[in-house]
Amino acid sequence: MLTINGEQARKGQEMHLCPLQYDIVDRAILQYTEPGEMVFDPFGGLMTVPFRALKLGRKGSGVELNRGYFLDGAKYCAAAEADAATPSLFDFIDETAA
């Protein structure tokens, strides 16, 4: 089961009471949104929905009452955002040179 809880457990941090599986979130995001659109989760938890939205080329936002969950989730979202902004080697290939 792929969830942010797996990462939380690996780091020895507090796990969420009810982890949300990536495949369920990904299916909904891909079915109901287009790249670049905003995905909002009013019950963010560890911010699985905004995290996966960022990974799938969308914008992500969420709200969470539990401060610890929110701060952990914000770190995952910031890492996903940084990862998306990092160019790969393929970004530097000049297609006209081939």
Backbone torsions as a table, in degrees:
resi	resn	phi	psi	omega
1	MET	NA	116.0	179.6
2	LEU	-89.2	114.2	179.3
3	THR	-145.4	165.9	174.1
4	ILE	-67.5	-22.9	177.9
5	ASN	-57.7	-33.4	177.5
6	GLY	-60.6	-42.7	177.7
7	GLU	-68.2	-39.6	178.2
8	GLN	-61.1	-44.2	-180.0
9	ALA	-63.7	-41.4	180.0
10	ARG	-61.1	-35.9	-179.1
11	LYS	-86.4	-6.3	-178.1
12	GLY	74.4	24.2	-179.9
13	GLN	-99.5	168.1	-179.0
14	GLU	-60.6	127.8	178.4
15	MET	-90.3	153.8	-179.8
16	HIS	-76.9	144.5	-179.0
17	LEU	-60.1	-37.3	-175.4
18	CYS	-133.5	85.6	-175.4
19	PRO	-67.6	143.6	-179.9
20	LEU	-103.3	127.4	-174.6
21	GLN	-78.5	138.6	-178.7
22	TYR	-57.2	-43.5	-174.4
23	ASP	-63.8	-34.4	178.0
24	ILE	-67.6	-46.3	-179.7
25	VAL	-64.5	-46.1	-178.9
26	ASP	-59.4	-43.2	-179.2
27	ARG	-59.9	-44.9	-179.4
28	ALA	-67.5	-43.3	180.0
29	ILE	-62.6	-46.3	-178.9
30	LEU	-66.8	-33.4	-177.2
31	GLN	-78.1	-34.2	-170.5
32	TYR	-111.1	-0.2	-179.9
33	THR	-135.4	163.4	175.2
34	GLU	-111.8	156.4	177.1
35	PRO	-53.4	137.0	179.6
36	GLY	91.7	-14.6	179.9
37	GLU	-77.7	160.5	-180.0
38	MET	-87.7	134.9	173.9
39	VAL	-116.8	123.8	-176.6
40	PHE	-118.2	135.1	176.5
41	ASP	-121.0	109.6	-178.7
42	PRO	-72.9	-11.3	178.4
43	PHE	-125.6	66.5	-166.5
44	GLY	-60.4	-34.0	-175.7
45	GLY	57.5	-124.9	177.2
46	LEU	-86.6	15.5	176.2
47	MET	66.1	38.3	177.8
48	THR	-60.4	-44.3	-176.9
49	VAL	-65.1	-51.6	176.8
50	PRO	-61.7	-37.0	178.9
51	PHE	-60.5	-49.1	-179.3
52	ARG	-69.2	-34.1	177.0
53	ALA	-60.1	-44.7	178.6
54	LEU	-62.3	-41.6	179.1
55	LYS	-64.4	-26.0	-177.4
56	LEU	-100.2	15.1	174.4
57	GLY	82.0	19.9	175.7
58	ARG	-109.3	175.5	170.7
59	LYS	-95.2	146.3	-177.8
60	GLY	-131.0	142.4	178.1
61	SER	-147.7	150.3	179.2
62	GLY	-158.8	163.2	179.4
63	VAL	-127.5	141.1	178.6
64	GLU	-148.6	134.7	179.8
65	LEU	-76.6	-33.4	-178.8
66	ASN	-76.2	113.1	-175.6
67	ARG	-58.2	-42.6	-179.3
68	GLY	-62.6	-47.3	177.7
69	TYR	-60.1	-45.3	-177.7
70	PHE	-60.3	-47.2	-178.4
71	LEU	-64.4	-41.2	176.7
72	ASP	-63.9	-45.2	179.9
73	GLY	-63.1	-38.6	178.7
74	ALA	-62.3	-35.4	177.7
75	LYS	-65.7	-42.4	178.3
76	TYR	-63.6	-41.2	179.5
77	CYS	-66.7	-40.8	178.2
78	ALA	-63.0	-39.5	178.3
79	ALA	-66.4	-40.5	178.4
80	ALA	-65.4	-38.7	178.5
81	GLU	-65.7	-42.9	178.2
82	ALA	-65.3	-39.7	178.9
83	ASP	-62.8	-41.3	179.6
84	ALA	-67.4	-30.3	-178.3
85	ALA	-84.1	-11.7	-178.6
86	THR	-81.6	122.1	-179.7
87	PRO	-71.9	152.4	174.8
88	SER	-100.9	172.4	178.1
89	LEU	-61.6	-31.7	-178.8
90	PHE	-68.1	-21.8	178.2
91	ASP	-68.4	-17.9	-176.4
92	PHE	-101.9	1.8	179.1
93	ILE	-76.0	128.1	178.1
94	ASP	-87.7	110.2	-176.5
95	GLU	-66.8	-26.2	-178.9
96	THR	-75.3	-19.8	-179.3
97	ALA	-76.0	-17.8	-176.1
98	ALA	-78.4	NA	NA
